[in-house]
Amino acid sequence: MNRTFRNGLAIGILLIACVGPVAVAQEPASTSTVPARPVETKPAATPSVPAMPVPESIRAEGVPPVPASLSAELRRYQNIRTAVFQGWDDTRPRAVYITTRFADVPQVHHVPSPGAARRQLTFSDERILGVRPQPGHDRFLYSTDEGGGENYQLFLQDRAGGEPRRISEPKTRNTGPSWSPSGELLAWSSNARNGRDMDLYLASPADPHFRRLLKEVSGDWTVTDWSPDETKVVAEESISINESYIYIIDIETGKTTPITPRRADPKAEPVAAGDAMWSKDGKSIYYLTDRDSEHRRLVRRDLVAGGESVVTAGIPWDVESYDLSDDGTLIAAVANEDGVDALHVLNAATSERLPGRAIAPGQISGLAFRKGSHELGFTLSSAQGAPDVYSLDLDHDHTERWTDSEAGGLDTLSFVEPTLIHYPSYDDRKIPAFVYRPPAGRFPGPRPVLIDIHGGPESQFRPGFLGRLNVLVNDLGLVLIMPNVRGSSGYGKTYVKLDNGMLREGPVKDIGELLDWIADQPDLDKSRVGVSGGSYGGFMSLAVQTRYNDRIKAGIDVVGISNFVTFLKNTQGYRRDLRRAEYGDERDPAMRAFLERVSPLSQAGRIRTPILVVQGQNDPRVPISEAEQVVAAVRKNGVPVWYVVGKNEGHGFARKANQDYLQAVEVLFLRRYLLGEKE
């Protein structure tokens, strides 16, 4: 089973694989007073300079016409495809489900053997976010939403075709679908009861009328696996990235038994435990935890004799995903080693690490054993290779490539490999960052820099495939720097907590220290530095533009938080407490005053350089009000403000037509205001 994600099928939407510094979207309207927006205009092209048409799904304000010639230049970068492993089809000897995009949004495809032709199975107007093949059946479950709104809906689809059957209730959020071993029962989480709490439900595909509440909960719960005899499930309760708990639930009685008890003392250090999985004999449970460790390790809990043992004691990094072979003899685990993935194979009985396997370095996701074999399926990407589907036969140490996605005519081997640096910050802590430098022969002299900051904040930039972002390095000659400032995941639980609550200004100061590092590099131009970021990275971009306004030449804010108080008030209810655990509780007067002070909106008058703001109209995480209010405030400063809204997008642009237009706007913005090219 795929252990890559813990909260259902829909993750990584913000990453907008290979798009560039892009956007997030809306929620209930803010109660803050925002000046009326200017009348939307569609800029007309002059006869001598044909312009790229603005899609009907885009609202653009203050954005000049985009030359059609620029659109033509970017076309090869806009036709890079990817393929994502979504699971094995166990009704065939060797076949896989994947998602890939041939039109506007990703859809489900079936690949019967390595290198064989893909057959499209879904034809939705909306993106398909993930797939769960039904064990032992020619069917699969998929997750989708409408307009990026993240009210994920679950549908059951026959591989042969026909109308998909809705499993979930409309206008609700549904995550974490988990099939029983026989495929006869399905468990998942839904906020159908009150729009906030993620209760646990059961359904049977054989009986469309069978659907019942397994457990009513408070907060965010997810079923992660079933017992082999299908009488129990193991579930995770998530409080924050630093605190989560595991329980066993009897599906007949609802009896809930804690595996990792809640802390009795609220002042005690929280423990994270999750991604639990039953052993094949049903006598043990595996799960990931940072208990008694700086990093997340894989442990085994003996349900019969009691006691617990650490399986990955020899791996001094976060174990981020794992799977157990069908015969229970092998464990495959992926460790995040300073931002780069490493595959480890272990003997399940002894926890002994087996010799290394033939797999190219890169980012690994979707790890899953094929039933009745020691063959692993996964998605692999690298700086010079788009995400594609591979398998690894551990018995013969043999890797096969299942998909070979088109690269739009580009030579991906010409794409730049990053350099990992660790620069000193204000408290002598070393901050990791990945640096992409353009070819010196083509771009001599000190180069302009774009600092791109990831979202989360409990996330991490990983040096996988940049895709469309490669145009900034290969064609514009920019140096890209991707820092993992304090608060990022992947470097231990101490590091990830260094920005919590009242420590929010720490990561902003980390960027100030990065600006000092840039100034000391002879090949970098300290007078031409831009900053961009999405979601929490959008907050960071805005904060850097206010705090270091004399050192930043241009800024991009994609679905960013501009005011923590209005953000916490208006973000969807199912997220609010999770975000308070990270940012602080705005209902506390002292914390509210602090959040108001450090919010970029409070200091928007200090933004004196050109800014591009990008937002999804339907964003449930960061409401569109966050963008509207910062755009209105910065316009008063008399600086260029470009504002792009995706009318049918959420927390990031997912549709190709919108992505294409946005990329052209971003490149035009950076050419004009960072490179200094004339209009």
C-alpha positions as CSV (number, residue, x, y, z in Angstrom):
1,M,0.0,0.0,0.0
2,N,1.1,3.6,-0.7
3,R,2.4,5.2,2.5
4,T,3.5,8.5,0.8
5,F,0.6,10.6,2.1
6,R,-1.3,10.5,5.3
7,N,-4.3,12.8,4.7
8,G,-5.9,11.2,1.7
9,L,-5.5,11.5,-2.0
10,A,-5.2,15.3,-2.3
11,I,-1.8,16.6,-1.4
12,G,0.9,18.6,-3.0
13,I,-1.6,20.8,-4.9
14,L,0.4,23.9,-4.0
15,L,3.5,22.4,-5.7
16,I,1.8,22.6,-9.1
17,A,4.4,20.2,-10.4
18,C,6.8,22.0,-12.6
19,V,4.8,25.2,-13.0
20,G,6.9,27.8,-11.2
21,P,6.1,30.2,-8.4
22,V,2.4,29.9,-8.7
23,A,-0.9,30.4,-6.7
24,V,-3.5,29.4,-4.1
25,A,-7.2,30.3,-3.7
26,Q,-10.3,31.4,-1.8
27,E,-12.6,31.0,1.2
28,P,-15.4,32.9,2.9
29,A,-15.0,36.7,2.3
30,S,-13.0,38.6,4.9
31,T,-14.8,41.0,7.2
32,S,-11.9,43.4,6.7
33,T,-12.7,46.5,4.7
34,V,-11.1,46.3,1.2
35,P,-11.3,49.2,-1.2
36,A,-13.3,48.4,-4.3
37,R,-11.3,46.8,-7.0
38,P,-10.8,48.6,-10.3
39,V,-12.9,47.6,-13.2
40,E,-11.4,44.6,-14.9
41,T,-10.0,45.3,-18.3
42,K,-8.7,43.0,-21.0
43,P,-5.6,44.8,-22.3
44,A,-5.7,45.3,-26.0
45,A,-2.6,44.7,-28.1
46,T,-1.2,47.4,-30.4
47,P,-1.3,46.4,-34.1
48,S,2.5,46.1,-34.2
49,V,2.8,43.8,-31.2
50,P,0.3,40.9,-31.2
51,A,-0.7,39.9,-27.7
52,M,-1.4,36.5,-26.1
53,P,-5.2,36.3,-25.4
54,V,-6.2,36.4,-21.7
55,P,-8.2,33.2,-20.9
56,E,-11.8,33.8,-19.9
57,S,-11.0,32.0,-16.7
58,I,-8.5,34.7,-15.7
59,R,-9.0,38.1,-14.2
60,A,-6.0,40.2,-14.8
61,E,-5.6,43.7,-13.3
62,G,-2.6,46.0,-14.0
63,V,-1.0,43.4,-16.2
64,P,0.2,44.7,-19.6
65,P,-0.5,42.8,-22.8
66,V,1.7,39.7,-23.0
67,P,3.5,39.6,-26.4
68,A,2.4,36.6,-28.5
69,S,6.1,36.1,-29.3
70,L,6.7,35.4,-25.6
71,S,4.0,32.8,-25.5
72,A,5.6,31.1,-28.5
73,E,9.0,31.1,-26.7
74,L,7.5,29.4,-23.7
75,R,5.5,26.8,-25.5
76,R,8.1,24.0,-25.3
77,Y,8.3,24.4,-21.5
78,Q,4.5,24.3,-21.4
79,N,4.3,20.9,-23.1
80,I,6.3,18.9,-20.6
81,R,4.3,15.9,-19.4
82,T,4.6,13.9,-16.2
83,A,3.3,10.5,-15.1
84,V,2.5,9.6,-11.4
85,F,2.2,6.0,-10.1
86,Q,-1.2,5.5,-8.5
87,G,-1.0,1.7,-7.7
88,W,-0.9,-1.8,-9.1
89,D,-3.8,-3.4,-10.9
90,D,-3.8,-6.8,-9.1
91,T,-6.3,-8.3,-11.5
92,R,-3.5,-8.4,-14.1
93,P,-0.1,-10.1,-13.9
94,R,1.7,-6.8,-14.1
95,A,-0.2,-3.5,-14.8
96,V,-0.4,-0.1,-13.2
97,Y,-2.7,2.9,-12.8
98,I,-1.2,6.3,-13.4
99,T,-2.3,9.9,-13.6
100,T,-1.1,12.1,-16.4
101,R,-2.4,15.1,-18.4
102,F,-3.0,15.2,-22.2
103,A,-5.5,18.1,-22.1
104,D,-6.3,20.6,-19.4
105,V,-6.2,18.6,-16.2
106,P,-4.7,15.2,-15.1
107,Q,-6.8,12.0,-15.7
108,V,-6.5,8.3,-14.8
109,H,-4.7,6.0,-17.3
110,H,-4.0,2.3,-17.3
111,V,-0.6,0.9,-18.4
112,P,-0.7,-2.9,-19.0
113,S,3.1,-3.5,-19.1
114,P,6.4,-1.5,-19.0
115,G,6.6,0.9,-22.0
116,A,3.1,-0.1,-23.3
117,A,0.6,2.4,-24.6
118,R,-1.4,4.3,-21.9
119,R,-5.2,3.9,-22.0
120,Q,-7.2,6.8,-20.6
121,L,-10.0,5.8,-18.2
122,T,-11.4,9.0,-16.9
123,F,-12.6,12.0,-19.0
124,S,-13.5,14.6,-16.4
125,D,-13.4,18.4,-16.8
126,E,-11.9,18.5,-13.3
127,R,-8.5,17.3,-12.1
128,I,-8.1,13.7,-10.7
129,L,-6.0,14.0,-7.5
130,G,-5.4,10.4,-6.7
131,V,-6.5,6.8,-7.3
132,R,-7.1,3.8,-5.0
133,P,-7.4,0.5,-7.1
134,Q,-10.1,-1.8,-5.6
135,P,-8.3,-5.0,-4.5
136,G,-9.3,-8.0,-6.6
137,H,-11.7,-6.1,-8.9
138,D,-11.5,-4.3,-12.2
139,R,-12.4,-1.0,-10.5
140,F,-10.7,1.9,-9.0
141,L,-11.7,4.8,-6.7
142,Y,-10.6,8.3,-7.5
143,S,-10.7,11.7,-5.9
144,T,-11.6,14.9,-7.5
145,D,-12.8,18.4,-6.6
146,E,-14.5,21.3,-8.4
147,G,-12.6,24.4,-9.4
148,G,-9.8,23.8,-6.9
149,G,-12.2,24.1,-3.9
150,E,-10.8,21.0,-2.2
151,N,-14.2,19.6,-1.3
152,Y,-12.8,16.2,-2.4
153,Q,-15.3,13.8,-3.8
154,L,-14.9,10.0,-4.1
155,F,-16.0,8.1,-7.2
156,L,-15.9,4.4,-8.1
157,Q,-15.2,3.7,-11.7
158,D,-15.1,0.4,-13.7
159,R,-11.9,0.0,-15.7
160,A,-14.0,-1.1,-18.7
161,G,-15.8,2.2,-18.6
162,G,-19.3,3.4,-17.8
163,E,-20.6,6.1,-15.5
164,P,-18.6,6.6,-12.3
165,R,-20.6,6.0,-9.0
166,R,-20.3,8.7,-6.4
167,I,-19.4,7.3,-2.9
168,S,-19.2,10.6,-1.0
169,E,-21.9,13.2,-0.3
170,P,-21.8,16.3,-2.5
171,K,-20.4,19.6,-1.0
172,T,-18.4,17.7,1.7
173,R,-14.7,17.1,2.1
174,N,-13.6,13.4,1.9
175,T,-10.1,12.2,2.4
176,G,-8.0,9.1,3.2
177,P,-9.9,6.3,1.4
178,S,-8.6,2.9,2.5
179,W,-9.8,-0.5,1.1
180,S,-10.1,-3.6,3.1
181,P,-7.8,-6.4,1.9
182,S,-10.6,-8.1,0.0
183,G,-11.9,-4.9,-1.5
184,E,-15.3,-5.5,-0.1
185,L,-15.3,-2.5,2.4
186,L,-14.1,1.0,2.1
187,A,-13.2,3.4,5.0
188,W,-12.6,7.1,4.6
189,S,-12.9,10.5,6.5
190,S,-15.5,13.1,5.8
191,N,-16.7,16.4,7.3
192,A,-20.3,15.6,6.2
193,R,-21.7,15.9,9.8
194,N,-20.8,19.5,10.5
195,G,-18.3,20.8,7.8
196,R,-15.4,20.7,10.3
197,D,-14.7,17.4,12.0
198,M,-13.4,14.5,9.9
199,D,-15.5,11.6,11.0
200,L,-14.8,8.0,9.9
201,Y,-17.2,6.2,7.5
202,L,-17.6,2.8,6.0
203,A,-19.2,1.7,2.7
204,S,-19.6,-1.4,0.6
205,P,-19.3,-1.1,-3.2
206,A,-21.4,-4.3,-3.6
207,D,-24.3,-2.6,-1.8
208,P,-24.8,1.0,-2.9
209,H,-27.2,1.6,0.0
210,F,-24.7,0.5,2.7
211,R,-23.0,3.4,4.2
212,R,-22.5,4.0,8.0
213,L,-20.7,6.2,10.4
214,L,-17.8,4.2,12.0
215,K,-16.7,6.8,14.5
216,E,-17.8,10.4,15.3
217,V,-14.7,12.4,16.1
218,S,-13.5,15.8,17.0
219,G,-10.7,17.1,14.7
220,D,-8.8,15.4,11.9
221,W,-8.8,11.6,11.8
222,T,-7.7,9.3,9.0
223,V,-7.9,5.5,8.6
224,T,-4.5,4.3,7.4
225,D,-5.0,0.5,7.2
226,W,-7.1,-2.6,7.9
227,S,-6.4,-5.7,9.9
228,P,-5.8,-8.8,7.7
229,D,-9.1,-10.3,9.0
230,E,-11.0,-7.1,8.2
231,T,-12.4,-6.7,11.8
232,K,-10.5,-3.6,12.7
233,V,-8.9,-0.5,11.3
234,V,-6.0,1.5,12.5
235,A,-6.5,5.3,12.5
236,E,-4.5,8.4,13.0
237,E,-5.6,11.6,14.9
238,S,-3.6,14.6,13.7
239,I,-3.3,17.7,16.0
240,S,-0.3,19.2,14.2
241,I,2.9,18.1,12.4
242,N,4.5,17.6,15.9
243,E,1.5,15.9,17.6
244,S,-0.5,12.9,16.3
245,Y,-1.9,9.7,17.8
246,I,-2.7,6.1,16.6
247,Y,-5.8,4.0,17.6
248,I,-7.2,0.6,16.7
249,I,-11.0,0.7,16.1
250,D,-13.3,-2.3,16.0
251,I,-15.5,-1.9,13.0
252,E,-18.5,-3.7,14.6
253,T,-18.5,-2.2,18.1
254,G,-16.6,1.0,17.4
255,K,-14.4,0.2,20.4
256,T,-11.3,2.5,20.2
257,T,-8.0,1.4,21.7
258,P,-5.1,3.8,21.8
259,I,-1.7,2.6,20.5
260,T,0.1,5.8,21.3
261,P,-1.7,7.4,24.3
262,R,-2.3,11.2,24.5
263,R,0.1,13.1,26.7
264,A,-1.2,13.5,30.2
265,D,0.7,16.7,30.8
266,P,0.0,19.5,28.2
267,K,3.4,20.9,28.9
268,A,5.2,17.7,28.0
269,E,6.8,17.5,24.6
270,P,4.3,16.3,22.0
271,V,5.0,13.2,20.0
272,A,4.1,12.5,16.3
273,A,2.9,9.1,15.3
274,G,1.3,8.1,12.0
275,D,1.2,6.2,8.8
276,A,0.3,3.0,10.7
277,M,0.2,-0.4,8.9
278,W,-0.7,-3.9,10.0
279,S,1.8,-6.7,9.7
280,K,0.6,-9.5,7.3
281,D,0.0,-11.9,10.2
282,G,-2.0,-9.3,12.1
283,K,0.2,-9.6,15.2
284,S,2.0,-6.3,14.9
285,I,1.5,-2.7,13.8
286,Y,4.2,-0.6,12.1
287,Y,4.2,3.1,12.3
288,L,6.4,6.2,12.0
289,T,7.1,8.3,15.1
290,D,9.6,10.8,16.4
291,R,9.2,9.5,20.0
292,D,12.7,9.5,21.7
293,S,14.2,10.7,18.5
294,E,14.9,13.9,16.6
295,H,13.7,12.2,13.4
296,R,10.8,10.1,12.4
297,R,11.6,6.4,12.6
298,L,9.8,3.2,11.6
299,V,8.8,1.2,14.7
300,R,7.0,-2.2,15.2
301,R,4.5,-2.6,18.0
302,D,3.9,-6.2,19.1
303,L,0.1,-6.5,19.7
304,V,0.4,-9.9,21.4
305,A,3.4,-9.8,23.7
306,G,3.6,-6.1,24.0
307,G,6.7,-4.0,23.5
308,E,8.1,-2.1,20.6
309,S,11.2,-2.1,18.5
310,V,12.8,0.4,16.2
311,V,13.1,-0.9,12.7
312,T,15.1,1.9,11.1
313,A,17.5,2.7,14.0
314,G,20.5,2.9,11.6
315,I,18.9,5.7,9.5
316,P,19.7,9.1,11.0
317,W,17.1,11.0,8.9
318,D,13.3,11.2,8.6
319,V,11.7,8.1,7.2
320,E,8.9,9.6,5.1
321,S,7.2,6.5,3.5
322,Y,7.4,2.8,3.6
323,D,5.6,-0.4,2.5
324,L,5.6,-4.1,3.5
325,S,5.9,-6.9,0.9
326,D,2.9,-9.2,0.5
327,D,4.6,-12.1,2.1
328,G,5.7,-9.9,5.0
329,T,9.5,-10.6,4.6
330,L,10.7,-7.2,3.2
331,I,10.2,-3.6,4.2
332,A,11.0,-0.8,1.7
333,A,11.5,2.6,3.2
334,V,12.3,6.0,1.8
335,A,14.4,8.4,3.9
336,N,14.7,12.1,3.4
337,E,18.5,12.6,3.6
338,D,19.1,16.4,3.6
339,G,16.4,16.9,1.1
340,V,17.3,14.0,-1.2
341,D,15.5,10.6,-1.2
342,A,17.2,7.3,-0.5
343,L,15.6,3.9,-0.7
344,H,16.4,1.4,2.0
345,V,15.3,-2.3,1.9
346,L,15.2,-4.2,5.2
347,N,14.6,-7.7,6.4
348,A,11.2,-7.5,8.2
349,A,12.1,-10.2,10.7
350,T,15.6,-8.8,11.8
351,S,15.4,-5.1,10.7
352,E,18.7,-5.8,8.9
353,R,19.4,-3.4,6.0
354,L,19.9,-5.2,2.8
355,P,22.5,-4.2,0.1
356,G,21.7,-1.1,-2.0
357,R,19.5,-1.4,-5.0
358,A,19.8,-0.2,-8.6
359,I,17.8,3.0,-8.6
360,A,18.8,6.3,-9.9
361,P,19.0,9.2,-7.4
362,G,16.0,11.5,-7.3
363,Q,12.7,12.1,-5.5
364,I,10.7,8.9,-4.8
365,S,7.0,8.8,-4.1
366,G,4.0,6.4,-4.2
367,L,6.1,3.4,-3.0
368,A,4.0,0.2,-3.2
369,F,4.8,-3.5,-3.5
370,R,3.0,-5.6,-6.2
371,K,0.8,-8.3,-4.7
372,G,2.5,-11.7,-4.5
373,S,6.0,-10.3,-5.4
374,H,9.0,-8.4,-4.3
375,E,8.5,-5.8,-7.0
376,L,8.1,-2.1,-6.0
377,G,6.3,0.5,-8.0
378,F,7.0,4.2,-7.5
379,T,7.3,7.6,-9.2
380,L,10.8,8.9,-9.7
381,S,11.9,12.4,-10.6
382,S,15.2,14.3,-10.7
383,A,16.6,17.6,-11.8
384,Q,17.1,16.2,-15.3
385,G,14.1,13.8,-15.4
386,A,10.3,14.6,-15.2
387,P,8.3,12.4,-12.9
388,D,7.7,9.0,-14.4
389,V,6.6,5.6,-13.3
390,Y,9.2,2.9,-12.5
391,S,9.4,-0.5,-10.9
392,L,12.2,-2.3,-9.0
393,D,12.4,-6.1,-8.8
394,L,14.2,-6.6,-5.5
395,D,14.9,-10.3,-6.1
396,H,16.8,-9.5,-9.3
397,D,17.9,-5.9,-8.6
398,H,16.3,-4.9,-11.9
399,T,14.7,-1.5,-12.6
400,E,12.1,-1.0,-15.4
401,R,10.7,2.2,-16.7
402,W,6.9,2.1,-17.3
403,T,6.3,5.6,-18.7
404,D,8.5,7.9,-20.8
405,S,6.8,11.3,-20.6
406,E,7.3,13.8,-23.4
407,A,9.5,16.8,-22.7
408,G,8.1,19.2,-25.2
409,G,11.1,18.9,-27.4
410,L,13.5,19.9,-24.7
411,D,16.7,18.2,-23.8
412,T,16.2,17.5,-20.1
413,L,19.8,16.5,-19.7
414,S,20.7,20.2,-20.3
415,F,18.7,21.2,-17.2
416,V,20.9,22.4,-14.3
417,E,21.6,20.2,-11.3
418,P,21.4,22.2,-8.0
419,T,24.2,22.7,-5.4
420,L,23.3,22.2,-1.8
421,I,24.7,25.0,0.5
422,H,24.4,25.7,4.2
423,Y,24.7,29.4,5.0
424,P,25.0,30.9,8.5
425,S,22.1,32.7,10.1
426,Y,21.8,35.2,12.9
427,D,22.0,32.6,15.7
428,D,24.9,30.6,14.1
429,R,22.4,28.0,12.8
430,K,23.2,26.7,9.3
431,I,20.3,27.1,6.9
432,P,20.1,24.6,3.9
433,A,19.4,25.9,0.4
434,F,19.5,24.6,-3.1
435,V,21.2,26.8,-5.7
436,Y,20.6,26.5,-9.4
437,R,23.1,28.5,-11.5
438,P,22.8,29.1,-15.2
439,P,25.6,28.0,-17.6
440,A,28.4,30.5,-17.1
441,G,29.4,30.3,-20.7
442,R,26.1,31.6,-21.9
443,F,25.5,34.0,-19.0
444,P,28.7,35.6,-18.0
445,G,29.1,38.2,-15.2
446,P,27.3,38.5,-11.9
447,R,23.8,37.1,-12.3
448,P,20.4,38.3,-10.9
449,V,18.9,36.1,-8.3
450,L,15.4,34.9,-7.5
451,I,14.8,33.5,-4.0
452,D,11.8,31.1,-4.1
453,I,10.4,30.1,-0.7
454,H,8.3,27.0,-0.2
455,G,4.9,26.9,1.6
456,G,3.8,24.8,4.5
457,P,5.5,26.1,6.5
458,E,6.0,22.5,7.6
459,S,7.2,21.6,4.2
460,Q,10.6,21.5,2.4
461,F,12.0,22.3,-1.0
462,R,13.2,19.1,-2.6
463,P,15.5,19.0,-5.6
464,G,13.3,17.2,-8.0
465,F,12.2,18.2,-11.5
466,L,11.8,22.0,-11.9
467,G,9.9,21.6,-15.2
468,R,8.7,25.1,-16.3
469,L,11.0,26.8,-13.8
470,N,13.9,25.7,-15.9
471,V,13.1,28.6,-18.3
472,L,14.2,31.0,-15.6
473,V,17.7,29.4,-15.4
474,N,18.2,28.3,-19.0
475,D,16.6,31.2,-20.9
476,L,16.6,34.2,-18.5
477,G,19.9,33.4,-16.9
478,L,18.6,33.8,-13.3
479,V,20.2,32.1,-10.3
480,L,17.4,30.3,-8.4
481,I,17.9,29.8,-4.6
482,M,15.5,27.6,-2.8
483,P,16.0,27.9,1.0
484,N,14.6,25.6,3.7
485,V,14.4,28.2,6.4
486,R,13.7,27.4,10.0
487,G,10.3,25.7,10.4
488,S,10.9,23.5,7.4
489,S,10.4,19.8,7.7
490,G,13.0,17.1,7.0
491,Y,15.7,18.4,9.5
492,G,14.3,17.1,12.8
493,K,11.5,18.1,15.1
494,T,13.5,20.8,16.8
495,Y,14.1,22.6,13.5
496,V,10.5,22.4,12.4
497,K,9.3,24.1,15.6
498,L,11.7,27.0,15.4
499,D,9.1,29.3,13.7
500,N,6.0,28.4,15.9
501,G,3.9,31.1,17.5
502,M,6.0,34.0,18.7
503,L,9.0,32.8,16.7
504,R,7.4,33.8,13.4
505,E,10.0,36.5,12.5
506,G,12.9,34.0,12.7
507,P,12.5,32.6,9.2
508,V,12.2,36.1,7.7
509,K,15.5,37.0,9.3
510,D,17.0,33.8,7.7
511,I,16.2,35.4,4.4
512,G,18.0,38.5,5.5
513,E,21.1,36.4,6.2
514,L,20.7,34.8,2.8
515,L,20.8,38.3,1.3
516,D,24.1,38.8,3.1
517,W,25.4,35.6,1.7
518,I,24.4,36.6,-1.8
519,A,26.2,39.9,-1.4
520,D,29.4,38.0,-0.7
521,Q,29.2,35.8,-3.9
522,P,31.2,37.3,-6.8
523,D,29.0,35.6,-9.4
524,L,25.7,37.0,-8.0
525,D,24.4,40.5,-8.5
526,K,23.2,41.8,-5.1
527,S,21.5,44.8,-6.8
528,R,19.1,42.5,-8.7
529,V,17.4,40.1,-6.2
530,G,13.8,39.1,-6.4
531,V,11.7,37.0,-4.0
532,S,8.8,34.7,-4.6
533,G,6.7,32.2,-2.7
534,G,3.4,30.4,-2.5
535,S,1.0,30.0,0.4
536,Y,3.1,30.4,3.5
537,G,5.9,31.2,1.1
538,G,3.7,34.0,-0.2
539,F,3.6,35.4,3.4
540,M,7.4,35.1,3.5
541,S,7.7,36.9,0.1
542,L,5.6,39.8,1.4
543,A,7.4,39.9,4.7
544,V,10.8,40.0,3.0
545,Q,9.6,42.8,0.7
546,T,8.5,44.9,3.8
547,R,11.5,44.1,6.0
548,Y,14.3,44.3,3.4
549,N,12.6,46.6,0.9
550,D,15.9,48.4,0.1
551,R,17.5,45.0,-1.0
552,I,14.7,43.5,-3.1
553,K,14.0,44.6,-6.6
554,A,10.8,42.7,-7.3
555,G,8.4,40.3,-5.6
556,I,5.9,37.6,-6.4
557,D,3.2,36.5,-3.9
558,V,1.2,33.4,-4.9
559,V,-1.8,32.7,-2.7
560,G,0.0,34.1,0.3
561,I,-1.1,35.1,3.8
562,S,-1.1,38.9,4.2
563,N,-2.7,39.1,7.7
564,F,-2.6,36.1,10.1
565,V,-5.7,37.3,12.0
566,T,-8.0,37.6,9.0
567,F,-6.5,34.4,7.6
568,L,-7.3,32.4,10.7
569,K,-10.8,33.9,10.8
570,N,-11.6,33.1,7.2
571,T,-9.7,29.8,6.4
572,Q,-12.0,26.8,6.3
573,G,-13.2,25.5,9.7
574,Y,-11.6,22.0,9.3
575,R,-8.2,23.7,9.0
576,R,-8.4,26.4,11.7
577,D,-7.2,24.5,14.8
578,L,-4.4,22.9,12.8
579,R,-3.2,26.3,11.7
580,R,-3.5,27.8,15.2
581,A,-1.1,25.0,16.4
582,E,1.5,26.5,14.0
583,Y,0.8,30.2,13.9
584,G,-0.7,30.8,17.3
585,D,-4.2,31.4,18.6
586,E,-5.6,34.8,17.5
587,R,-8.2,34.6,20.3
588,D,-5.5,35.3,22.8
589,P,-5.0,39.1,23.0
590,A,-1.2,39.0,23.3
591,M,-0.9,36.5,20.4
592,R,-3.4,38.6,18.3
593,A,-1.3,41.7,18.8
594,F,1.8,39.9,17.8
595,L,0.2,38.4,14.7
596,E,-1.1,41.8,13.6
597,R,2.4,43.3,14.1
598,V,4.3,40.7,12.0
599,S,1.6,40.5,9.3
600,P,2.8,42.1,6.0
601,L,-0.5,43.9,5.6
602,S,0.4,46.0,8.7
603,Q,3.6,47.1,6.9
604,A,2.4,47.2,3.4
605,G,3.4,50.8,3.1
606,R,7.0,49.6,3.0
607,I,6.6,47.7,-0.2
608,R,8.2,50.1,-2.7
609,T,9.1,47.7,-5.5
610,P,7.0,46.1,-8.3
611,I,4.9,43.2,-7.1
612,L,2.9,40.4,-8.8
613,V,0.1,38.9,-6.8
614,V,-1.5,35.6,-7.9
615,Q,-4.7,34.1,-6.4
616,G,-7.2,31.3,-6.9
617,Q,-10.8,32.5,-6.6
618,N,-11.9,29.2,-4.9
619,D,-9.0,28.8,-2.5
620,P,-10.3,27.2,0.8
621,R,-7.0,27.5,2.5
622,V,-5.9,31.1,2.0
623,P,-9.0,33.1,1.2
624,I,-9.0,35.4,-1.8
625,S,-9.5,38.2,0.7
626,E,-5.8,37.9,1.7
627,A,-4.8,38.8,-1.8
628,E,-7.4,41.5,-2.3
629,Q,-6.4,43.4,0.8
630,V,-2.7,43.4,0.1
631,V,-3.2,44.5,-3.5
632,A,-5.4,47.4,-2.4
633,A,-2.8,48.4,0.2
634,V,0.2,48.3,-2.1
635,R,-1.5,50.2,-4.9
636,K,-1.5,53.2,-2.6
637,N,2.3,53.1,-2.7
638,G,2.3,54.1,-6.4
639,V,4.3,51.0,-7.5
640,P,3.4,48.6,-10.3
641,V,1.0,46.0,-9.0
642,W,0.1,43.1,-11.3
643,Y,-2.8,41.0,-10.1
644,V,-3.9,37.6,-11.6
645,V,-6.9,35.7,-10.3
646,G,-7.8,32.2,-11.6
647,K,-11.6,32.2,-11.5
648,N,-11.8,28.4,-11.6
649,E,-8.8,27.7,-9.4
650,G,-8.1,26.9,-5.8
651,H,-4.9,26.8,-3.8
652,G,-2.7,26.9,-6.9
653,F,-3.3,26.9,-10.7
654,A,-4.1,23.4,-11.9
655,R,-5.5,24.0,-15.4
656,K,-3.0,24.1,-18.3
657,A,-4.6,27.2,-20.0
658,N,-4.3,29.2,-16.8
659,Q,-0.8,27.9,-16.0
660,D,0.4,28.9,-19.5
661,Y,-0.9,32.4,-19.2
662,L,0.5,32.8,-15.7
663,Q,3.9,31.6,-16.7
664,A,4.0,34.1,-19.5
665,V,3.0,36.9,-17.0
666,E,5.7,35.8,-14.5
667,V,8.4,35.7,-17.2
668,L,7.4,39.2,-18.5
669,F,7.3,40.5,-14.9
670,L,10.8,39.2,-14.1
671,R,12.3,40.4,-17.4
672,R,11.0,43.9,-16.9
673,Y,11.6,44.4,-13.2
674,L,14.4,42.0,-12.2
675,L,16.4,41.8,-15.4
676,G,15.7,45.4,-16.2
677,E,14.7,44.9,-19.8
678,K,12.9,47.8,-21.4
679,E,9.2,47.6,-22.3
